[in-house]
Amino acid sequence: MNKTIPALATAMAALLIPGCSSSTAQTAPTTASPAPTLASQTASAPESVPTAPGDADKTADFKTANANAPWVGQIKSATETEPGRIRVDTRVVDPRGDNGSQAAKTAIAICESAVALFGPSYVAVMENDGTNFVLFGHPSVPKGACTEV
């Protein structure tokens, strides 16, 4: 039993020491065992994760296509978050009045323009505070319509 404790302590130390080494040693491992851990740590680091192939900035295309629209200045960004899905962030603020407010009409016009321009299966027009304002293609809204939510 006394021989087991030192062996266990040695094994634990061997496992802990590679994790406690300096950053220079981590970038250039000297043994094969730390490499898989380093590779998984690098892959999960946020700065090393590439953007998704469908995540594309469509803001310039959207603003150019709607240059004469009275609401174009309300657009913060238009992003294809995945193929067929568009998210439009706006400066529009819903006064939380009745459906059909001027803000809602603006957001619906923005949604309809995104549908016409990009032909997506789903559009989310977001309020200035980041909440959903108008949706297209969501199961909770009428099919084929941009609807205030």
C-alpha positions as CSV (number, residue, x, y, z in Angstrom):
1,M,0.0,0.0,0.0
2,N,2.9,2.4,0.8
3,K,4.3,1.7,-2.7
4,T,1.0,2.6,-4.4
5,I,0.8,6.1,-3.0
6,P,4.2,7.3,-4.3
7,A,3.4,5.7,-7.7
8,L,0.0,7.4,-7.8
9,A,1.6,10.7,-6.8
10,T,4.2,10.3,-9.6
11,A,1.5,9.5,-12.2
12,M,-0.6,12.5,-11.1
13,A,2.5,14.8,-11.3
14,A,3.2,13.6,-14.8
15,L,-0.3,14.5,-15.8
16,L,-0.3,17.9,-14.2
17,I,3.1,19.1,-15.2
18,P,2.5,19.4,-19.0
19,G,-0.6,21.6,-18.2
20,C,1.5,23.8,-15.9
21,S,4.4,24.4,-18.3
22,S,5.1,27.8,-19.9
23,S,3.4,29.0,-23.1
24,T,6.6,28.4,-25.0
25,A,6.6,24.8,-24.1
26,Q,2.9,24.5,-25.1
27,T,3.5,25.9,-28.5
28,A,6.4,23.6,-29.1
29,P,5.7,20.3,-27.2
30,T,8.6,18.0,-26.6
31,T,6.5,14.9,-26.2
32,A,3.7,13.4,-28.2
33,S,1.1,13.3,-25.3
34,P,0.5,17.1,-24.9
35,A,-0.1,17.6,-28.6
36,P,-3.6,16.3,-28.8
37,T,-4.6,18.5,-25.8
38,L,-3.0,21.5,-27.5
39,A,-4.7,20.8,-30.8
40,S,-8.1,20.6,-29.1
41,Q,-7.5,23.8,-27.1
42,T,-6.5,25.6,-30.3
43,A,-9.6,24.4,-32.2
44,S,-11.9,25.5,-29.4
45,A,-10.4,29.0,-29.0
46,P,-12.9,31.6,-30.3
47,E,-10.3,33.5,-32.3
48,S,-9.3,30.4,-34.2
49,V,-12.9,29.4,-35.2
50,P,-13.5,30.4,-38.9
51,T,-16.8,32.0,-39.8
52,A,-19.4,29.6,-41.2
53,P,-19.4,29.4,-45.0
54,G,-23.0,30.7,-45.1
55,D,-22.3,33.6,-42.7
56,A,-21.9,36.5,-45.1
57,D,-22.2,40.2,-44.8
58,K,-24.9,41.4,-47.2
59,T,-25.1,45.0,-45.8
60,A,-23.5,46.8,-48.8
61,D,-25.6,44.8,-51.3
62,F,-28.8,45.5,-49.4
63,K,-28.1,49.2,-49.0
64,T,-27.1,49.6,-52.6
65,A,-30.2,47.8,-53.9
66,N,-32.3,50.1,-51.7
67,A,-30.4,53.3,-52.0
68,N,-33.6,55.3,-52.7
69,A,-35.7,53.7,-50.0
70,P,-36.7,56.1,-47.2
71,W,-35.7,53.5,-44.6
72,V,-32.2,52.7,-45.9
73,G,-30.6,54.8,-43.1
74,Q,-32.3,52.6,-40.6
75,I,-30.2,49.5,-41.6
76,K,-27.3,48.6,-39.3
77,S,-26.4,45.3,-41.0
78,A,-27.8,42.5,-43.2
79,T,-26.2,39.1,-42.7
80,E,-26.8,35.7,-44.2
81,T,-26.5,33.7,-41.1
82,E,-26.7,30.4,-43.0
83,P,-27.8,29.6,-46.5
84,G,-31.4,31.0,-47.0
85,R,-31.5,32.9,-43.7
86,I,-31.2,36.6,-43.5
87,R,-30.9,38.8,-40.4
88,V,-31.4,42.5,-40.8
89,D,-30.4,44.6,-37.8
90,T,-32.0,48.0,-37.8
91,R,-32.2,51.3,-35.8
92,V,-36.0,51.0,-35.9
93,V,-37.7,51.3,-32.5
94,D,-41.2,49.9,-32.0
95,P,-43.3,52.1,-29.8
96,R,-45.2,49.0,-28.7
97,G,-48.4,50.4,-30.1
98,D,-51.0,48.7,-32.1
99,N,-49.9,46.4,-35.0
100,G,-49.4,48.5,-38.1
101,S,-47.5,51.4,-36.5
102,Q,-45.2,53.4,-38.7
103,A,-42.2,51.6,-37.2
104,A,-43.9,48.3,-38.1
105,K,-44.6,49.4,-41.7
106,T,-40.9,50.4,-42.0
107,A,-39.8,47.0,-40.7
108,I,-42.2,45.1,-43.0
109,A,-40.9,47.1,-46.0
110,I,-37.3,46.2,-45.0
111,C,-38.3,42.5,-44.7
112,E,-40.1,42.5,-48.1
113,S,-37.1,44.1,-49.7
114,A,-34.8,41.4,-48.2
115,V,-37.1,38.7,-49.5
116,A,-37.3,40.2,-53.0
117,L,-33.5,40.8,-53.2
118,F,-32.1,37.6,-51.6
119,G,-35.0,35.1,-52.0
120,P,-34.3,33.6,-48.6
121,S,-36.6,31.1,-46.9
122,Y,-36.3,33.0,-43.6
123,V,-35.8,36.7,-42.7
124,A,-35.7,38.3,-39.2
125,V,-35.8,42.1,-39.0
126,M,-34.5,43.1,-35.6
127,E,-35.4,46.2,-33.6
128,N,-32.7,48.6,-32.4
129,D,-32.5,46.7,-29.1
130,G,-31.9,43.3,-30.9
131,T,-35.4,41.9,-30.5
132,N,-37.4,40.3,-33.3
133,F,-39.8,42.8,-34.9
134,V,-40.8,41.3,-38.3
135,L,-40.4,37.7,-39.4
136,F,-40.7,35.9,-42.8
137,G,-40.7,32.1,-43.1
138,H,-41.1,31.4,-39.4
139,P,-43.7,28.7,-38.5
140,S,-45.5,31.2,-36.3
141,V,-46.3,33.7,-39.1
142,P,-48.5,33.4,-42.1
143,K,-46.7,31.6,-45.0
144,G,-45.2,34.0,-47.6
145,A,-45.7,37.1,-45.6
146,C,-43.5,39.5,-43.6
147,T,-45.3,39.8,-40.3
148,E,-44.8,41.9,-37.2
149,V,-44.3,39.8,-34.1
